[in-house]
């Protein structure tokens, strides 16, 4: 983009499995002009989802990293089209917030 932000999208169709029931592996990331990832959606690794009770949480794979250092928050995958829409909407909102600072 003209202001130095850029995004990277890697998406693969895979056979559905327990770890990837929707059959889509993905990594969608937004980077700044210094090539630092500042935000992203992926299912490359599991994260712990907040849970109730003394046994804690469950492991989920679909998640969003809200900052470069964020370990991840659950993303409810519904379709590849919705994933792309959510990623680009969130990217635009983040860029606009950063420009206002």
Secondary structure, 3 states (H helix, E strand, C coil): CCCCCEEEEEEEECCCCCCCCCCEEEEEEEECCCCCEEEEEECCCCEEECCCCCCCCEEECCEEECCCCCCCEECCCCCHHHHHHHHHHHHHHHHHHHHHC
